[in-house]
Amino acid sequence: MLLSDLPTPQVLIDRVRALRNIERVQQLASSAGLRLRPHAKTHKSPIVAAWQIDRGAVGICCAKIGEAEVFVGAGIDDIRLPYPVSPSNAPRLIALMDRASISIIVDHLEVARGWSEAMRRAGRVLDVLIKVDVGFHRCGIDPEGDALGFIKAVSVMPGLRLRGLLSHAGHGYHAASEEDLAGVAEREAAILTGLRERAAGSGITLEEISVGATPTLRFSARQKGLTELRPGNYVYFDRTQVALGAATLDDCALTVLATVVSKPARDRIILDCGSKTLTSDQARGITKAAGYGAVLAGDTGNGDWAREIDEALTVERLSEEHATVRVAGGTRLEPGDRVRVLPNHSCVVSHSALPACCALTARGESLASHRDRRGAGVPNAAAALGAPPRWQGATTENRGPRRAWFARWGGNTGSI
Ligand SMILES: Cc1ncc(COP(=O)(O)O)c(C=O)c1O
Protein backbone atom coordinates (compact mmCIF):
# COMPACT_ATOMS: atom_id res chain seq x y z
CA MET A 1 0.00 0.00 0.00
CA LEU A 2 1.23 3.49 -0.80
CA LEU A 3 0.79 6.60 1.29
CA SER A 4 -1.58 7.93 -1.31
CA ASP A 5 -3.94 5.02 -0.51
CA LEU A 6 -4.15 5.68 3.22
CA PRO A 7 -7.17 7.37 4.78
CA THR A 8 -6.31 10.73 6.35
CA PRO A 9 -5.47 12.22 8.73
CA GLN A 10 -2.91 9.55 9.48
CA VAL A 11 0.05 9.57 11.84
CA LEU A 12 3.07 8.07 10.10
CA ILE A 13 6.13 6.68 11.77
CA ASP A 14 9.20 6.45 9.58
CA ARG A 15 10.77 3.31 10.92
CA VAL A 16 14.14 3.88 9.25
CA ARG A 17 14.50 7.29 10.86
CA ALA A 18 13.24 6.15 14.26
CA LEU A 19 15.77 3.31 14.30
CA ARG A 20 18.53 5.69 13.25
CA ASN A 21 17.61 8.06 16.10
CA ILE A 22 17.55 5.19 18.57
CA GLU A 23 20.96 3.93 17.42
CA ARG A 24 22.56 7.36 17.43
CA VAL A 25 21.42 8.27 20.94
CA GLN A 26 22.32 4.83 22.23
CA GLN A 27 25.80 5.37 20.81
CA LEU A 28 25.99 8.81 22.46
CA ALA A 29 25.06 7.34 25.85
CA SER A 30 27.22 4.23 25.59
CA SER A 31 30.32 6.10 24.47
CA ALA A 32 29.90 8.43 27.46
CA GLY A 33 29.60 5.40 29.77
CA LEU A 34 25.98 6.26 30.60
CA ARG A 35 22.98 3.99 30.79
CA LEU A 36 20.11 4.93 28.49
CA ARG A 37 16.59 4.54 29.82
CA PRO A 38 14.25 6.15 27.28
CA HIS A 39 10.99 7.70 28.41
CA ALA A 40 8.28 5.73 26.63
CA LYS A 41 5.69 8.52 26.89
CA THR A 42 6.67 9.57 23.37
CA HIS A 43 5.83 6.32 21.61
CA LYS A 44 3.80 4.32 24.15
CA SER A 45 4.59 1.30 22.01
CA PRO A 46 6.03 -2.04 23.12
CA ILE A 47 7.49 -2.46 19.64
CA VAL A 48 9.41 0.78 19.77
CA ALA A 49 10.49 0.03 23.35
CA ALA A 50 11.84 -3.30 22.11
CA TRP A 51 13.79 -1.50 19.35
CA GLN A 52 15.36 0.62 22.10
CA ILE A 53 16.12 -2.25 24.47
CA ASP A 54 17.46 -4.51 21.72
CA ARG A 55 19.96 -1.73 20.90
CA GLY A 56 21.19 -1.32 24.46
CA ALA A 57 18.68 0.62 26.57
CA VAL A 58 18.60 -0.75 30.13
CA GLY A 59 14.86 -0.35 30.46
CA ILE A 60 12.27 2.37 29.99
CA CYS A 61 10.47 5.10 31.90
CA CYS A 62 6.72 5.54 32.11
CA ALA A 63 4.69 8.34 33.62
CA LYS A 64 1.72 6.19 34.54
CA ILE A 65 1.16 2.86 36.22
CA GLY A 66 -1.30 1.92 33.46
CA GLU A 67 1.47 2.34 30.89
CA ALA A 68 3.90 0.35 33.00
CA GLU A 69 1.32 -2.44 33.17
CA VAL A 70 1.12 -2.60 29.36
CA PHE A 71 4.91 -2.63 28.97
CA VAL A 72 5.42 -5.25 31.67
CA GLY A 73 2.75 -7.31 29.92
CA ALA A 74 4.81 -6.94 26.76
CA GLY A 75 7.84 -8.42 28.48
CA ILE A 76 9.77 -5.30 29.50
CA ASP A 77 11.23 -6.04 32.86
CA ASP A 78 12.88 -2.83 34.06
CA ILE A 79 10.67 0.23 34.41
CA ARG A 80 11.20 3.51 36.20
CA LEU A 81 8.34 5.91 36.89
CA PRO A 82 9.93 9.37 37.18
CA TYR A 83 6.58 10.73 38.25
CA PRO A 84 5.23 11.49 41.74
CA VAL A 85 3.00 8.41 41.83
CA SER A 86 0.51 8.43 44.69
CA PRO A 87 0.81 5.65 47.32
CA SER A 88 -2.89 4.96 46.72
CA ASN A 89 -1.55 2.94 43.75
CA ALA A 90 0.50 0.66 46.00
CA PRO A 91 -1.44 -2.56 45.25
CA ARG A 92 -0.94 -2.13 41.49
CA LEU A 93 2.71 -1.23 41.91
CA ILE A 94 3.34 -4.22 44.15
CA ALA A 95 1.71 -6.46 41.55
CA LEU A 96 4.15 -5.05 38.98
CA MET A 97 7.11 -5.58 41.33
CA ASP A 98 6.35 -9.30 41.19
CA ARG A 99 6.99 -9.26 37.44
CA ALA A 100 9.59 -6.56 36.83
CA SER A 101 12.18 -4.33 38.39
CA ILE A 102 10.28 -1.15 39.30
CA SER A 103 11.47 2.17 40.69
CA ILE A 104 9.73 5.47 41.37
CA ILE A 105 10.66 8.97 42.50
CA VAL A 106 9.75 10.81 45.68
CA ASP A 107 9.93 14.54 46.40
CA HIS A 108 7.60 14.89 49.37
CA LEU A 109 8.13 13.44 52.85
CA GLU A 110 4.52 12.45 53.50
CA VAL A 111 4.26 10.71 50.14
CA ALA A 112 7.57 8.94 50.75
CA ARG A 113 6.30 7.82 54.17
CA GLY A 114 3.09 6.57 52.53
CA TRP A 115 5.09 4.44 50.11
CA SER A 116 7.40 3.19 52.83
CA GLU A 117 4.49 2.17 55.01
CA ALA A 118 2.68 0.44 52.12
CA MET A 119 5.84 -1.52 51.29
CA ARG A 120 6.54 -2.39 54.92
CA ARG A 121 3.01 -3.76 55.29
CA ALA A 122 3.49 -5.83 52.14
CA GLY A 123 6.91 -7.04 53.28
CA ARG A 124 8.53 -5.40 50.27
CA VAL A 125 11.20 -2.78 49.60
CA LEU A 126 10.72 -0.30 46.79
CA ASP A 127 13.60 1.32 44.89
CA VAL A 128 13.26 5.12 44.88
CA LEU A 129 15.17 8.08 43.55
CA ILE A 130 14.75 11.56 44.94
CA LYS A 131 13.53 14.02 42.36
CA VAL A 132 15.48 17.29 42.46
CA ASP A 133 14.23 20.58 41.01
CA VAL A 134 17.10 21.76 38.81
CA GLY A 135 15.28 24.84 37.51
CA PHE A 136 12.12 23.64 35.78
CA HIS A 137 10.11 24.35 38.96
CA ARG A 138 7.61 21.55 38.45
CA CYS A 139 8.34 18.64 40.81
CA GLY A 140 11.40 18.00 42.90
CA ILE A 141 12.99 19.02 46.17
CA ASP A 142 14.60 22.44 46.32
CA PRO A 143 18.38 21.90 46.22
CA GLU A 144 18.81 25.24 48.00
CA GLY A 145 16.52 24.15 50.86
CA ASP A 146 17.05 21.32 53.33
CA ALA A 147 17.80 18.81 50.57
CA LEU A 148 20.24 16.91 52.75
CA GLY A 149 17.62 16.59 55.49
CA PHE A 150 15.22 15.12 52.92
CA ILE A 151 17.83 12.67 51.64
CA LYS A 152 18.64 11.55 55.17
CA ALA A 153 14.96 11.07 56.02
CA VAL A 154 14.24 8.96 52.93
CA SER A 155 17.43 6.93 53.36
CA VAL A 156 16.16 5.47 56.65
CA MET A 157 12.59 4.72 55.62
CA PRO A 158 12.16 0.96 56.09
CA GLY A 159 10.08 0.25 52.99
CA LEU A 160 12.31 2.20 50.62
CA ARG A 161 15.75 1.61 49.12
CA LEU A 162 17.22 4.97 48.14
CA ARG A 163 18.99 4.51 44.81
CA GLY A 164 19.93 8.06 43.91
CA LEU A 165 18.87 11.41 42.49
CA LEU A 166 16.87 12.21 39.37
CA SER A 167 15.95 15.38 37.50
CA HIS A 168 14.24 16.63 34.35
CA ALA A 169 15.52 19.88 32.87
CA GLY A 170 12.26 20.80 31.14
CA HIS A 171 13.24 24.49 31.26
CA GLY A 172 15.73 23.65 28.50
CA TYR A 173 12.74 23.90 26.14
CA HIS A 174 12.73 27.66 26.80
CA ALA A 175 16.42 28.17 26.06
CA ALA A 176 17.24 31.15 23.86
CA SER A 177 20.58 29.85 22.57
CA GLU A 178 22.89 26.84 22.40
CA GLU A 179 24.89 28.37 25.25
CA ASP A 180 21.72 28.57 27.34
CA LEU A 181 21.05 24.90 26.72
CA ALA A 182 24.60 23.93 27.57
CA GLY A 183 24.30 25.98 30.75
CA VAL A 184 21.07 24.19 31.75
CA ALA A 185 22.79 20.80 31.39
CA GLU A 186 25.91 21.95 33.26
CA ARG A 187 23.96 23.43 36.18
CA GLU A 188 21.77 20.31 36.37
CA ALA A 189 24.82 18.04 36.66
CA ALA A 190 26.50 20.39 39.15
CA ILE A 191 23.41 20.50 41.41
CA LEU A 192 23.01 16.72 41.41
CA THR A 193 26.65 15.80 41.87
CA GLY A 194 26.99 18.48 44.58
CA LEU A 195 24.09 16.94 46.46
CA ARG A 196 25.55 13.48 46.05
CA GLU A 197 28.81 14.68 47.62
CA ARG A 198 26.97 16.24 50.54
CA ALA A 199 25.07 13.00 51.07
CA ALA A 200 28.33 11.03 50.92
CA GLY A 201 29.67 13.35 53.63
CA SER A 202 26.82 12.08 55.81
CA GLY A 203 27.56 8.46 54.98
CA ILE A 204 24.78 8.06 52.40
CA THR A 205 25.75 6.50 49.08
CA LEU A 206 23.70 7.60 46.09
CA GLU A 207 24.53 5.22 43.28
CA GLU A 208 22.41 6.70 40.53
CA ILE A 209 22.34 10.20 39.07
CA SER A 210 19.69 10.24 36.37
CA VAL A 211 18.92 13.16 34.03
CA GLY A 212 16.71 13.24 30.99
CA ALA A 213 15.42 15.67 28.38
CA THR A 214 15.95 15.65 24.63
CA PRO A 215 17.02 19.32 24.19
CA THR A 216 19.87 18.99 26.74
CA LEU A 217 20.81 15.43 25.84
CA ARG A 218 23.85 16.31 23.75
CA PHE A 219 25.23 18.48 26.55
CA SER A 220 24.36 16.12 29.40
CA ALA A 221 26.35 13.35 27.74
CA ARG A 222 29.50 15.45 28.36
CA GLN A 223 28.91 16.01 32.08
CA LYS A 224 30.83 14.18 34.76
CA GLY A 225 29.20 12.18 37.52
CA LEU A 226 25.95 11.18 35.80
CA THR A 227 24.92 7.55 35.44
CA GLU A 228 21.74 7.61 33.31
CA LEU A 229 20.04 9.51 30.48
CA ARG A 230 16.24 9.40 30.07
CA PRO A 231 15.27 11.21 26.87
CA GLY A 232 11.88 10.43 25.36
CA ASN A 233 11.22 12.66 22.39
CA TYR A 234 14.48 11.75 20.58
CA VAL A 235 12.90 8.64 19.09
CA TYR A 236 10.75 10.71 16.71
CA PHE A 237 11.94 14.30 17.31
CA ASP A 238 9.68 17.11 16.01
CA ARG A 239 9.61 20.72 14.89
CA THR A 240 10.42 22.00 18.38
CA GLN A 241 13.56 19.86 18.57
CA VAL A 242 14.64 21.15 15.15
CA ALA A 243 14.11 24.71 16.41
CA LEU A 244 16.19 23.84 19.50
CA GLY A 245 19.06 22.47 17.42
CA ALA A 246 18.55 18.97 18.85
CA ALA A 247 17.62 17.45 15.48
CA THR A 248 17.50 18.16 11.77
CA LEU A 249 14.45 17.91 9.59
CA ASP A 250 15.83 14.63 8.27
CA ASP A 251 15.81 13.15 11.78
CA CYS A 252 12.08 13.70 12.30
CA ALA A 253 10.34 10.34 12.19
CA LEU A 254 6.74 11.27 12.91
CA THR A 255 4.58 13.19 10.44
CA VAL A 256 0.87 13.57 9.83
CA LEU A 257 -0.45 12.68 6.41
CA ALA A 258 -3.27 15.08 5.53
CA THR A 259 -5.53 15.87 2.61
CA VAL A 260 -6.34 19.31 1.23
CA VAL A 261 -10.10 19.35 1.71
CA SER A 262 -10.85 22.90 0.60
CA LYS A 263 -9.30 25.98 -1.01
CA PRO A 264 -11.75 28.74 -0.07
CA ALA A 265 -9.42 31.52 -1.25
CA ARG A 266 -6.18 31.87 -3.22
CA ASP A 267 -4.30 32.51 0.01
CA ARG A 268 -5.98 29.82 2.13
CA ILE A 269 -6.21 26.04 2.05
CA ILE A 270 -7.81 23.69 4.57
CA LEU A 271 -6.27 20.39 5.66
CA ASP A 272 -8.14 17.60 7.44
CA CYS A 273 -5.72 17.50 10.41
CA GLY A 274 -7.11 19.72 13.15
CA SER A 275 -6.28 20.08 16.81
CA LYS A 276 -7.46 16.51 17.45
CA THR A 277 -4.53 15.33 15.36
CA LEU A 278 -1.84 18.02 15.53
CA THR A 279 -2.82 19.18 19.06
CA SER A 280 -2.66 22.87 19.85
CA ASP A 281 0.91 22.82 21.16
CA GLN A 282 3.02 25.72 19.93
CA ALA A 283 6.59 25.16 18.84
CA ARG A 284 9.31 26.37 21.16
CA GLY A 285 12.93 26.81 20.26
CA ILE A 286 15.90 28.97 19.58
CA THR A 287 14.76 29.71 16.04
CA LYS A 288 11.18 30.88 15.55
CA ALA A 289 8.65 28.36 14.25
CA ALA A 290 5.25 29.93 13.68
CA GLY A 291 1.99 28.01 13.55
CA TYR A 292 0.91 24.50 14.50
CA GLY A 293 3.25 22.48 12.34
CA ALA A 294 5.33 22.68 9.20
CA VAL A 295 3.83 21.52 5.93
CA LEU A 296 6.18 19.35 3.92
CA ALA A 297 5.55 19.79 0.23
CA GLY A 298 3.47 16.84 -0.93
CA ASP A 299 3.67 13.95 -3.33
CA THR A 300 6.29 14.69 -5.97
CA GLY A 301 4.29 12.64 -8.43
CA ASN A 302 7.02 9.97 -8.70
CA GLY A 303 5.88 7.88 -5.78
CA ASP A 304 8.28 9.87 -3.61
CA TRP A 305 7.39 12.40 -0.94
CA ALA A 306 9.09 15.73 -0.61
CA ARG A 307 11.06 16.10 2.58
CA GLU A 308 11.37 19.89 2.42
CA ILE A 309 9.23 22.37 4.34
CA ASP A 310 6.98 24.41 2.08
CA GLU A 311 7.85 27.85 3.45
CA ALA A 312 4.90 29.44 1.65
CA LEU A 313 2.45 27.60 3.93
CA THR A 314 1.74 28.44 7.58
CA VAL A 315 -0.62 26.35 9.68
CA GLU A 316 -2.21 29.44 11.14
CA ARG A 317 -5.27 28.15 12.96
CA LEU A 318 -6.71 24.83 14.12
CA SER A 319 -10.27 23.78 14.70
CA GLU A 320 -10.89 20.26 15.90
CA GLU A 321 -10.82 18.70 12.43
CA HIS A 322 -9.60 21.60 10.25
CA ALA A 323 -6.17 23.13 9.82
CA THR A 324 -6.39 26.56 8.26
CA VAL A 325 -3.24 27.12 6.25
CA ARG A 326 -2.22 30.61 5.10
CA VAL A 327 -0.60 30.65 1.66
CA ALA A 328 2.02 33.28 0.90
CA GLY A 329 2.22 33.88 -2.84
CA GLY A 330 0.54 30.90 -4.44
CA THR A 331 0.39 27.14 -4.15
CA ARG A 332 -0.20 24.40 -6.64
CA LEU A 333 -2.06 22.43 -3.95
CA GLU A 334 -5.72 21.77 -4.76
CA PRO A 335 -8.46 19.83 -2.92
CA GLY A 336 -7.65 16.14 -3.01
CA ASP A 337 -3.87 16.69 -2.88
CA ARG A 338 -1.95 15.29 0.03
CA VAL A 339 0.77 16.74 2.19
CA ARG A 340 2.64 15.72 5.28
CA VAL A 341 2.80 17.93 8.34
CA LEU A 342 5.65 17.89 10.81
CA PRO A 343 3.99 18.53 14.18
CA ASN A 344 5.34 20.87 16.82
CA HIS A 345 5.30 18.17 19.49
CA SER A 346 5.42 14.53 18.43
CA CYS A 347 4.77 13.02 21.89
CA VAL A 348 1.25 14.38 22.11
CA VAL A 349 0.46 13.61 18.47
CA SER A 350 1.54 9.99 18.77
CA HIS A 351 -0.53 9.77 21.94
CA SER A 352 -3.71 11.41 20.71
CA ALA A 353 -3.70 9.81 17.29
CA LEU A 354 -2.29 6.39 18.09
CA PRO A 355 -5.10 4.50 16.37
CA ALA A 356 -3.91 5.72 13.01
CA CYS A 357 -0.23 4.83 13.37
CA CYS A 358 1.53 2.86 10.73
CA ALA A 359 5.14 2.27 9.85
CA LEU A 360 6.88 3.43 6.71
CA THR A 361 9.61 2.18 4.52
CA ALA A 362 12.14 4.73 3.37
CA ARG A 363 10.20 5.32 0.15
CA GLY A 364 6.89 5.86 1.82
CA GLU A 365 5.32 2.46 1.45
CA SER A 366 3.13 1.53 4.37
CA LEU A 367 4.53 -1.56 6.05
CA ALA A 368 1.25 -2.19 7.79
CA SER A 369 -0.21 -3.01 4.41
CA HIS A 370 1.75 -6.27 4.38
CA ARG A 371 -0.87 -7.39 6.81
CA ASP A 372 -3.60 -6.87 4.23
CA ARG A 373 -1.68 -8.42 1.36
CA ARG A 374 -0.84 -11.54 3.28
CA GLY A 375 -4.41 -11.98 4.36
CA ALA A 376 -4.43 -10.47 7.86
CA GLY A 377 -2.97 -12.21 10.85
CA VAL A 378 -0.94 -10.89 13.71
CA PRO A 379 2.32 -12.71 12.93
CA ASN A 380 2.54 -11.13 9.48
CA ALA A 381 1.76 -7.69 10.79
CA ALA A 382 4.35 -8.17 13.53
CA ALA A 383 6.99 -9.06 11.00
CA ALA A 384 5.95 -6.21 8.74
CA LEU A 385 6.13 -3.73 11.56
CA GLY A 386 9.54 -4.99 12.61
CA ALA A 387 8.52 -6.62 15.86
CA PRO A 388 11.28 -8.64 17.50
CA PRO A 389 11.22 -12.32 16.50
CA ARG A 390 9.91 -13.38 19.90
CA TRP A 391 6.69 -11.47 19.20
CA GLN A 392 6.16 -12.93 15.76
CA GLY A 393 4.11 -16.07 15.47
CA ALA A 394 1.86 -17.29 18.24
CA THR A 395 3.33 -19.37 21.05
CA THR A 396 2.13 -19.94 24.58
CA GLU A 397 5.09 -17.98 25.97
CA ASN A 398 4.69 -14.85 23.87
CA ARG A 399 0.93 -14.60 24.11
CA GLY A 400 1.04 -11.54 26.43
CA PRO A 401 3.64 -9.53 24.46
CA ARG A 402 1.94 -10.32 21.16
CA ARG A 403 -1.40 -9.24 22.48
CA ALA A 404 0.09 -6.05 23.90
CA TRP A 405 1.76 -4.98 20.71
CA PHE A 406 -1.21 -6.00 18.63
CA ALA A 407 -3.39 -3.77 20.80
CA ARG A 408 -0.96 -0.94 20.18
CA TRP A 409 -0.08 -1.51 16.54
CA GLY A 410 -1.57 -4.49 14.78
CA GLY A 411 -5.14 -3.84 15.85
CA ASN A 412 -4.78 -0.15 15.35
CA THR A 413 -3.66 -0.55 11.79
CA GLY A 414 -6.61 -2.77 11.04
CA SER A 415 -8.46 -0.05 9.15
CA ILE A 416 -5.61 0.55 6.73
C1 LIG B 1 10.59 13.15 34.31
C2 LIG B 1 10.89 13.15 32.85
N1 LIG B 1 11.97 12.51 32.41
C3 LIG B 1 12.29 12.48 31.09
C4 LIG B 1 11.48 13.12 30.15
C5 LIG B 1 11.86 13.08 28.69
O1 LIG B 1 12.08 14.38 28.19
P1 LIG B 1 12.01 14.69 26.62
O2 LIG B 1 10.61 14.55 26.21
O3 LIG B 1 12.51 16.10 26.52
O4 LIG B 1 12.90 13.73 25.94
C6 LIG B 1 10.34 13.79 30.59
C7 LIG B 1 9.45 14.47 29.65
O5 LIG B 1 8.42 15.00 29.93
C8 LIG B 1 10.03 13.81 31.97
O6 LIG B 1 8.94 14.43 32.44
The ligand as an SDF file (V2000), in Angstrom:
LIG
                    3D

 16 16  0  0  0  0  0  0  0  0999 V2000
   10.5910   13.1470   34.3110 C   0  0  0  0  0  0  0  0  0  0  0  0
   10.8850   13.1470   32.8470 C   0  0  0  0  0  0  0  0  0  0  0  0
   11.9750   12.5150   32.4070 N   0  0  0  0  0  0  0  0  0  0  0  0
   12.2850   12.4830   31.0900 C   0  0  0  0  0  0  0  0  0  0  0  0
   11.4840   13.1200   30.1450 C   0  0  0  0  0  0  0  0  0  0  0  0
   11.8630   13.0820   28.6930 C   0  0  0  0  0  0  0  0  0  0  0  0
   12.0800   14.3750   28.1900 O   0  0  0  0  0  0  0  0  0  0  0  0
   12.0050   14.6950   26.6240 P   0  0  0  0  0  0  0  0  0  0  0  0
   10.6120   14.5480   26.2110 O   0  0  0  0  0  0  0  0  0  0  0  0
   12.5150   16.1020   26.5180 O   0  0  0  0  0  0  0  0  0  0  0  0
   12.9010   13.7320   25.9440 O   0  0  0  0  0  0  0  0  0  0  0  0
   10.3360   13.7950   30.5950 C   0  0  0  0  0  0  0  0  0  0  0  0
    9.4470   14.4750   29.6450 C   0  0  0  0  0  0  0  0  0  0  0  0
    8.4230   14.9970   29.9310 O   0  0  0  0  0  0  0  0  0  0  0  0
   10.0260   13.8120   31.9730 C   0  0  0  0  0  0  0  0  0  0  0  0
    8.9390   14.4320   32.4430 O   0  0  0  0  0  0  0  0  0  0  0  0
  1  2  1  0
  2  3  1  0
  2 15  2  0
  3  4  2  0
  4  5  1  0
  5  6  1  0
  5 12  2  0
  6  7  1  0
  7  8  1  0
  8  9  2  0
  8 10  1  0
  8 11  1  0
 12 13  1  0
 12 15  1  0
 13 14  2  0
 15 16  1  0
M  END
$$$$
